[in-house]
Amino acid sequence: MGLLEGRVAVVTGSGRGIGREFALCMANEGASVVINDVGVSLDGRGTEEDPAAQVCAEIEALGGKAVPNYDSVTDFEGAANIVQTAVDSFGAIDILVNNAGIVRDRTLVKMSEQDFDDVVAVHMKGAFNCARHAAPLMKERGYGRIINITSSAGLRGNFGQTNYGGAKAALMGMTFIWALELGRYGVTVNAVAPAGATRMTAALFERSATGPPHEQDPSLNAPLVAFLASEQAAHVNGQILGRSDFAFTLFQHPKQVAFMWRDGGWTPELVAEHFDTVLGQHLQTVGMVMPGGMEYTGDKK
């Protein structure tokens, strides 16, 4: 038996890329899976492809169970239908992976309001919408696993990704809050920052004659997510995990790393006098490092 035998999973944005790998791995571990994908291009615009149906066919060919869903996570009622698809098709929802995403990279001074709103709507609001409908059902059953797909772009910062990085950082905060709210009911909430060569990272490897290295295979992320979705991960809650090369990693939660105390408080002049010697020596580096040590400077449009 697999780790997820008899469980029902919803994976948003699972028609392609990393989400597809999550779905395939979960199905291989015994889960019945709702493949949610609206079939849009990388920037969120429509196409005529049907990637959700293709992934369902792959899973069924391997002996698993899967059904497609085409609702947008950005629509509150659409998200309700995504969850209901799991209930109608398989009788329950045990696992929700908030993976759906788009990118619209621009620097702050060139980013349009629409670029910002569209990306935040998919990543941040989409995760809220789906969790809002799934959590009550999980709470009622006394079991659930919510896994939010975040990114180092939000945890560390990345050039040209105000919308994407901001939404991914928000997912970290929502992970902490939902873990506190739902943990007592047997529902865990964790976040994973995956790595891999997909449509979203294709530009990183365009200069390479050999293409992405093996450690950027998006399927390498899936075993961690499958574990977090299982009964064996009941003790893991409110954590931010990730992947680097062939290693799974655990992120340190944001916390105070230095203190500058003065009885009675401070004046601006005193802060200026003491800042560098007390806090300044602990200043931290901003930005994420990409495969092979490259610095990712994003789309500078």
N, C-alpha and C positions, 0 to 999 in steps of 0.2 A: 504493500500500500504506500501511496505517496503522502507527503506531508499535509496535503490539502484534500485528501479523499473525502468526498461528500460535501465539500464547501462550495459556496457560490460567490463568485467574484465579479465585480464591475471594474473594468480598466478603461478610463477615458483616454481618448486619443491613441487607441491601440491598433489602428490600422497600419501604422508604419513605425519604423525606427525603434527606439527604446521601449515604447509602449507595447509594440507588437511582441518584443522579446519577453516582456513581463507576462503577457497573455499566454504565449506558447509555453513558457516555463510552468505557469500555474496550472494550465491544462494538463501538462505532462505529470504534474504532482497530484492530479485527481480532481481538480476544481472544475466546475462548470462555469463558463466565462461569458459575460456580456461584452462584446467587442463594440465599444462606442467610438465612432469616428464620423465626422461630417464630411470627410473626403475633400478637404480644402488644401490649397497650396500652402507653402511655408508661411506666407504673410497673411493667411486667413481668408484668401479669396477662393471662390468655388472652382471645382474642376468636375469633369465627367467621370472620373474614376470611382470605383467602389472598393476601397481598401478593406473596409470592415468585412464585407462578404468574402473577400479573398482570404483573410486570416481565419474566418470561420471554416472555410473549406479546408485550409491547412490543418486545423485542429481536428476536424471530423475525419480527415484522411488518416490521422494518427490514432483514431479511436476515441477521441475526446468529444466533449459537448460544448457547443458555443452557439450564440445567436448574435446577430448584428443589431446595432441601434444607431440611429442617425441624428438624434437630437443634439442641439448645441448646449454645452454646459453653461453658456452665458445667459441662457433663458431660465428663469426660476422654475417655470412649469415644465420646460423641456428637461431639466435636471430631475424633476419628479418622475417624469416618464422613463428616464434612464434607469432609475432605481426600480420603478415598477416593472420594467422589462425583466429584471432579474427575478422579481417575485412571481410574475405571471409565468415565466418560462421554467423556473427551477424551484419555486416555492419559498425563497428567502433571499436575503443578502447578508453575507458574512464578511465580505472583504470589499473595500473601496480603495482603488488606487487613483488618486487625482494626478493624472499625467498629462492631460490635454494642454497644448501650448502652441503659440505662434510667436514670431519675432518680427519686429519693425525697428531695426537698429538705426539710430540717429544720435548725434551729439545733442546735448541739452538745448543749445541755441538754434538747432535746426529741426527739432522734433515737433511735429504738429500735435494739437490736442487730440485729433483722431488716432494718431499713432499711439499715443499714451493710453487713451481710453480703451482701444481695441485689445491691446496686449494685457492690460490689467483686468479687463472683463473676462478673458479666457483663463488666465492663470489664477488670479486671486478670487474674483467673484465666482468663477466656475467651480473652484474648490469648495467655497462656502456653499454654493447652491447644492452641489451633490451631497456634501456632508450633512447639510441641514435636513435633507430628505432621508438619508441613510441612517443617521445616528439614532433617531427615535426607534426605528425597527431593530437596530442592534441592541439598544438599551433594553427594549422589551424582551428580547431573546436572551439577554445576559451574556452575549458574546459578539465581538466585532473587532475588526482590524481596519483602521484607516491609515493609509500611507500617502503622504503628500510628497510629490516630487519637486524638490527645490533645486538650487543650483549654486555653485561657487560664485556665480555672477552676483547673487544676492548676499551670500555669506561673506564675501571678500571684496566685492566691487569689480566692475569691468567697464572699460571705456565704451561709450556709445550705447549703453543699455539702461538708461534711467527707467524705462517702462518695465522691461523684463526683469532687471535686477531688483527693482523696487518691489515688484509683485512676488518674486521668489523670496525676498527677505520677509515679506509679509506672511508667507507660508510658514516660515520658521516661527514667527510669533503666534500664529493660529495653532500650530502644532502644540506649543507649550500650553496654550489655554484649553484646547480641546482635551489634551491629556489629563489636565487637572479636573475638568468637568466630567469626563466620561470614564476615567479609570476605575472608579468605584463600582461601575456596572459591568465590568468585564470587557470593556472596549478600550483597546490601546490605540494611541495615535503617535506615529513617528514620521520623520521626514528623511528622505534619501536624496543626496546630491549625486546623480550618476555621472559617468563619463562615457564617451563613445563617439564614433564617427557616424553621424546621421546627416539628414538634410540641414539641420541647424548648425552643424560644425563643418560642413563641406568646405567652406572657404579657407579653413585652417590648413587644409592639406592640398590645396590647389597648386601650391608651388613644389610639391613633392612628386618626383617622377614615379615613386613606388606606391603612392597612396598612403592611407593611414596604417600605422603599425598594428600588429595583432592585438596588443593590449588595449586598442581603441574599439575592439569588437563590442557593439552594444549589448550583445547577449551576456557578457560578463557581469552585468549589473543584476540580472534577473534572479540568481540564487539568493542574494541578500533580501530582495523584496519578497520572494516566496517564503523564506524563513520568517520574516516579520509578519507575514500573513497567517502563520500557522499557530497551532495551540502551543507549540514549544517556545514561542516568543512571548508568553503571557507576562513575563517579568520585565519586558522591554517596553517602556512607555515614556513619551516625551523626549525622545532622543533624536539627534541629528546625525545621520550616518552618511557615508559616501564611499566612493571608490577612487583609487589612484593606481594606475597600472593594474597589477594583479592582486592588489591588496584592498580589503574593505577597511574603512576608517571610521572613527568616531570623533565628531567635532566637539570641542569644548564649548559649553554654553557661555554666552557673553557674561562676563562678571568683572567686578572691579579688580584691577591688578596693582593699583598703587593708591596711597592715601596722602593727602596733604592737609593736616589738621592744625588749627590754631584756636586757642581758647578765646571765645567771644566773637569769632568770625574774622572776615578778611576785608581789606580795602583793595580796590583795583591795583594800587601801587604795590601793596604787599604781595598780591598774586604775581605781579610782574617780576618782583624781586626774587621770589622763591620757586616759581614754576619750573624753570629749567633744571634746577638742581634736585627737585623732588619728583615731579611728574614727567618732566621732559625726557628724562633718561629711559622712560618706559614707552615712548611713542611707538606705534606699531605701523607696519608696512600695509599699504592699501593695494588691492589688486590680486588677480588670480594668475597662476602660472599654468600654462597649457602643456600638452604632451611634448616631450623632448626639450623642456626648459624654455620654450618659446613664450614670449609675452604676447598675450592676445590683445590687440588694440581695436578689435571690432571693425564694424563697417563705419568708416569715417564720413559717410555721406551727410 
